[in-house]
Every structure is written in C-alpha cells, then in structure tokens.
Amino acid sequence: MTTTEAAPEIRSSIFSPEHEVLRASARAFIERELAPHADEWEEAGDFPDWVFERAGAQGFLGLSYPEEYGGQGGDYLSSLVLKEEMARCGSGSVGMALAVQSDMATPPILKYGTEEQKQRYLVPAIKGTRIACLAITEPEAGSDVANVQTTAVRDGSEWVINGRKIFITNGCRAHFCTLVARTDRGSIDDAVGPEGVKASSINPRKPSGYQGFSLFLVDTDTPGWQVAKRLKKLGMHASDTAEIVIEDCRVPANALLGEEGKGFYQIMWELQGERLAGAAGSVSGAQLMFDRALEYAKERHAFGKPIGANQAISHRLAEMATEIEAARQLVYDAAWRLTKGEYPVKEISMAKLYGGLVACRVANHAMQVFGGASYLMDVPIQRAWRDARLIRIGGGADEIMREIIAKTSGL
Ligand SMILES: Cc1cc2nc3c(=O)[nH]c(=O)nc-3n(C[C@H](O)[C@H](O)[C@H](O)COP(=O)(O)OP(=O)(O)OC[C@H]3O[C@@H](n4cnc5c(N)ncnc54)[C@H](O)[C@@H]3O)c2cc1C
C-alpha cells in the first residue's frame, strides 16, 4: 500500500533513541526513493536492480552486520526497525526482495562462512552490488525440507550439483545463491533437530532426515545453472520468483558453506531470522491497512453518516487494532530475546503464525470497509490483501508453525 502521509508513531521500550533516528532516516528514504515507484513496479511486474544498490549505499542491507564487512554494526532491533518501515514502500515485493538479501541469503555467510566467502559474497551483498537468493524449496520439498533431492557430489577438487529448485525469490536476477543440497544419503540419525523436533516425528518415512545436507554458495553464472521459468503469482508482482534447474553444475570445493553435513541445522537457524522478519513485515503492513481503513471509515458516508459510526464497523476496527497490537508485542518479545542472545524458536514461530493470521484478517476486514472501492486495481488495498496471504505459506506455513509450537511445548 502506498502511503506518504504521517501515520501514528510506533513506540516501544525495546527501541532506543538511536533506533528512532534510524527509523526516521529509513522512513525518509523509503518514502522518497521507493514509494513513488511502487505502482509502476507492480504494474511492470519487476523493479530495477538499483534498488539494491541504493539501499546498500544507505547502509540498509547491513544494519546488524559488523562494520568490518561494511555493515552498520547495529543490533537485531535495527533491522527490525527497517522491516517495520519497509511496509511504507507500498510494494511488498521490494520489502521481500531486500529481506531475502539481508535476512535470509546472507546471515549464514556471516555465521558459517570463511573469511574468503565473506569478502567475496557478504561484502558486495551488503553494498547491494551483488544480489543474493536463497534456494531451499524444491517441487517435492517445501514444508518437508528433509526431502530435498538436489545433490552435491564431490569430484576431486569440485562439487557437482544436480537438482531443481522452485519459488526462489530474486532467483531471476541473483548473482549468487545460498543453496541447500544433499551431500550424503547414507547416515541414519533420529536426533532431536534444531527446532526441538525429531525428524521422524515430522516425516516418519525418513528417520535420516537431519543428516547429510550441506549449504553451498553458487555463482549463478556457473555453467549448468539455469533459470527455467519466472513464475506468475497471485501477489508480490514486482518480485521475481524463479524455478531453477541445476545440471552438472561444477563449483569449487570452497563453495561449501560451513561444515559438510550440517546444512539442515544451519538452514533451520536461518529460518528463524526469516520468520521473524516476515512476522515484523506482516504486522507493519497490517498497521498501514488498518490506518487506511480507519481513515476511510471516517470519511465515507452512507445513510447520512460516516460508515465508521456504525457499531458493526467501529467494533470491527477496534478488534483489528487490538489484534495488530497483540501481534506486534509477540514480534517485539521474540526480537528482544534474540538481542539478549536467546534462540527463541517457539516465540518466533508464535510471532510468525499470529502475525500472518492477523495480517490476513486485517486485510480482509479492510477490504470490507472499503466496499466496492477495495476491488479496484488502482486502490492499493487489494494489493496489500493479495500480498499479505503469502506470509501464511512462505518460510514455513501456519501448520508447520503450529507443529513447532506444539513440539516445543512438549507435545
Ligand atoms: C512467492 C513465494 C516466494 C518464495 N520464496 C522462496 C525462496 O526465496 N526460497 C525458498 O527456498 N522457498 C521460497 N518459497 C517457498 C515456500 O517457503 C514454500 O512454498 C513453503 O515452505 C511451503 O512449501 P510447499 O509450497 O511445498 O507446500 P507443502 O509443503 O506441499 O504444503 C502444502 C500444505 O500442506 C501443509 N502441510 C505440510 N506438511 C504438513 C504437516 N506435517 N502437518 C500439517 N500440515 C502440513 C502445509 O502447511 C501447507 O498448508 C516461496 C514461496 C512463495 C509462494
């Protein structure tokens, strides 16, 4: 949703005055440089690569990365501030693409990468001069990550990768990819996984689920790497989503990211940041939809009075405001725990589950408040409604979040 007008300040004790300074500068950048193009980009079904470079030049792709790699050296809350402000861009696609760059594809490089990998991939990704994608999902492995079939087989000083990835955000334009592949089919392991869930309890067919996966950093101009298709989607039209075919793609031994055989644990760690970023974006998107609906409910008259004067509508708006605030506090609690060094899998799963449900409920109610106008393509509420639906599926669907919450509660 495009909005350049002032909205209520988001205040919480978790943010310092420095975070608020960052918020003001992020908001100014987003409203000045991105929001004016949102409609045009959604219409075109794409946005230009300079967005990454400008965001990088502002420091927004490395807010919580160390200064030695070109980051801003801030804490996790700094990147949370950006996630909240990004909703003002009016294009969920741009926020998602930038989040893939800074919160999904690159955190494993900082955590597990060698110095050489950090210089080659992380530093230009923070600058925005090299675009990244993250490839986990496959046609037969979405929720069931342990069913990944893409293989990486060692051949002398190289790895040979074969497989197929689907739904890969930034996949058409990326210069490199953080890829999950199977490096060992043999080992049997029913250890408790990184989310406190046994592999066999999620997938009884495959007790070996957690071992034998590794992460790789693959340059997308490597022979054998091919974007097979740009996928057409319900929403997030300006974001590119690729199907990728990988055939005898040879990468050097040092393309391995982190320890061989630990890829499943590493990607589950990555998913926590991805889920919290998604939850934060959903809540701030819901807030903007609410603000728009509230304003419309005061302005739009029917039967001689503002539609918001009807209790059916005012109570609905009251409920929306309450749910948004509850979802926001779940996000803040999980983010606070992360900054304190905890690994709050249950709280992150709750924030993503509830944030997604609230975003979709609010979008639905906002459509209703706008009546027929909501159904017009040049009124931004329909775009927000379409875009919001993704969070309940991508990065771990609602059902998977419930499963994790149940298992980490001892069920
Ligand atoms: C626009 C978009 C962008 C994306 N970007 C990326 C990306 O950049 N990189 C990437 O790797 N992936 C990406 N994804 C993939 C996304 O993460 C997956 O779609 C998601 O994890 C769900 O997997 P699936 O689509 O295979 O659904 P499935 O796993 O087939 O699930 C289908 C349904 O069954 C439910 N289900 C599955 N297992 C269970 C169970 N045990 N109990 C109860 N219910 C269950 C699911 O919750 C879901 O509702 C993207 C997806 C979309 C749509």
The ligand as an SDF file (V2000), in Angstrom:
LIG
                    3D

 53 58  0  0  0  0  0  0  0  0999 V2000
    6.0430  -16.1130   -3.5030 C   0  0  0  0  0  0  0  0  0  0  0  0
    6.8870  -17.1650   -2.8370 C   0  0  0  0  0  0  0  0  0  0  0  0
    8.2100  -16.8990   -2.5760 C   0  0  0  0  0  0  0  0  0  0  0  0
    9.0230  -17.9100   -2.0110 C   0  0  0  0  0  0  0  0  0  0  0  0
   10.3700  -17.6650   -1.8410 N   0  0  0  0  0  0  0  0  0  0  0  0
   11.1840  -18.7020   -1.5140 C   0  0  0  0  0  0  0  0  0  0  0  0
   12.6150  -18.5400   -1.5260 C   0  0  0  0  0  0  0  0  0  0  0  0
   13.1390  -17.4600   -1.7870 O   0  0  0  0  0  0  0  0  0  0  0  0
   13.3800  -19.6290   -1.2400 N   0  0  0  0  0  0  0  0  0  0  0  0
   12.8420  -20.8440   -0.9420 C   0  0  0  0  0  0  0  0  0  0  0  0
   13.6020  -21.7820   -0.7010 O   0  0  0  0  0  0  0  0  0  0  0  0
   11.5000  -21.0280   -0.8900 N   0  0  0  0  0  0  0  0  0  0  0  0
   10.6680  -19.9830   -1.1870 C   0  0  0  0  0  0  0  0  0  0  0  0
    9.2940  -20.1610   -1.1750 N   0  0  0  0  0  0  0  0  0  0  0  0
    8.7490  -21.4770   -0.8540 C   0  0  0  0  0  0  0  0  0  0  0  0
    7.9740  -21.5340    0.4510 C   0  0  0  0  0  0  0  0  0  0  0  0
    8.8090  -21.4140    1.5600 O   0  0  0  0  0  0  0  0  0  0  0  0
    7.1530  -22.8450    0.4200 C   0  0  0  0  0  0  0  0  0  0  0  0
    6.1240  -22.6640   -0.5190 O   0  0  0  0  0  0  0  0  0  0  0  0
    6.6150  -23.2180    1.7770 C   0  0  0  0  0  0  0  0  0  0  0  0
    7.6370  -23.6500    2.6330 O   0  0  0  0  0  0  0  0  0  0  0  0
    5.5500  -24.3490    1.6870 C   0  0  0  0  0  0  0  0  0  0  0  0
    6.0160  -25.4190    0.9400 O   0  0  0  0  0  0  0  0  0  0  0  0
    5.1030  -26.0450   -0.2330 P   0  0  0  0  0  0  0  0  0  0  0  0
    4.6700  -24.9160   -1.1060 O   0  0  0  0  0  0  0  0  0  0  0  0
    5.8840  -27.1270   -0.8700 O   0  0  0  0  0  0  0  0  0  0  0  0
    3.8500  -26.6140    0.4700 O   0  0  0  0  0  0  0  0  0  0  0  0
    3.6820  -28.1220    1.0480 P   0  0  0  0  0  0  0  0  0  0  0  0
    4.8430  -28.4770    1.8760 O   0  0  0  0  0  0  0  0  0  0  0  0
    3.3230  -29.0030   -0.0920 O   0  0  0  0  0  0  0  0  0  0  0  0
    2.4260  -27.9370    1.9880 O   0  0  0  0  0  0  0  0  0  0  0  0
    1.1140  -27.7930    1.4660 C   0  0  0  0  0  0  0  0  0  0  0  0
    0.1680  -27.6150    2.6510 C   0  0  0  0  0  0  0  0  0  0  0  0
    0.2350  -28.7630    3.4840 O   0  0  0  0  0  0  0  0  0  0  0  0
    0.5530  -28.3760    4.8020 C   0  0  0  0  0  0  0  0  0  0  0  0
    1.3920  -29.3960    5.4610 N   0  0  0  0  0  0  0  0  0  0  0  0
    2.5530  -29.9170    5.0330 C   0  0  0  0  0  0  0  0  0  0  0  0
    3.0470  -30.7710    5.9330 N   0  0  0  0  0  0  0  0  0  0  0  0
    2.1800  -30.7770    6.9740 C   0  0  0  0  0  0  0  0  0  0  0  0
    2.1410  -31.4480    8.2320 C   0  0  0  0  0  0  0  0  0  0  0  0
    3.1160  -32.2750    8.6340 N   0  0  0  0  0  0  0  0  0  0  0  0
    1.0860  -31.2150    9.0420 N   0  0  0  0  0  0  0  0  0  0  0  0
    0.1010  -30.3820    8.6750 C   0  0  0  0  0  0  0  0  0  0  0  0
    0.0980  -29.7180    7.5040 N   0  0  0  0  0  0  0  0  0  0  0  0
    1.1170  -29.9020    6.6620 C   0  0  0  0  0  0  0  0  0  0  0  0
    1.3190  -27.0800    4.6730 C   0  0  0  0  0  0  0  0  0  0  0  0
    1.2960  -26.3300    5.8560 O   0  0  0  0  0  0  0  0  0  0  0  0
    0.5540  -26.4210    3.5310 C   0  0  0  0  0  0  0  0  0  0  0  0
   -0.5990  -25.8140    4.0430 O   0  0  0  0  0  0  0  0  0  0  0  0
    8.4680  -19.1530   -1.6770 C   0  0  0  0  0  0  0  0  0  0  0  0
    7.1000  -19.4000   -1.8980 C   0  0  0  0  0  0  0  0  0  0  0  0
    6.3190  -18.4430   -2.5000 C   0  0  0  0  0  0  0  0  0  0  0  0
    4.8760  -18.7530   -2.7720 C   0  0  0  0  0  0  0  0  0  0  0  0
  1  2  1  0
  2  3  1  0
  2 52  2  0
  3  4  2  0
  4  5  1  0
  4 50  1  0
  5  6  2  0
  6  7  1  0
  6 13  1  0
  7  8  2  0
  7  9  1  0
  9 10  1  0
 10 11  2  0
 10 12  1  0
 12 13  2  0
 13 14  1  0
 14 15  1  0
 14 50  1  0
 15 16  1  0
 16 17  1  0
 16 18  1  0
 18 19  1  0
 18 20  1  0
 20 21  1  0
 20 22  1  0
 22 23  1  0
 23 24  1  0
 24 25  2  0
 24 26  1  0
 24 27  1  0
 27 28  1  0
 28 29  2  0
 28 30  1  0
 28 31  1  0
 31 32  1  0
 32 33  1  0
 33 34  1  0
 33 48  1  0
 34 35  1  0
 35 36  1  0
 35 46  1  0
 36 37  1  0
 36 45  1  0
 37 38  2  0
 38 39  1  0
 39 40  1  0
 39 45  2  0
 40 41  1  0
 40 42  2  0
 42 43  1  0
 43 44  2  0
 44 45  1  0
 46 47  1  0
 46 48  1  0
 48 49  1  0
 50 51  2  0
 51 52  1  0
 52 53  1  0
M  END
$$$$
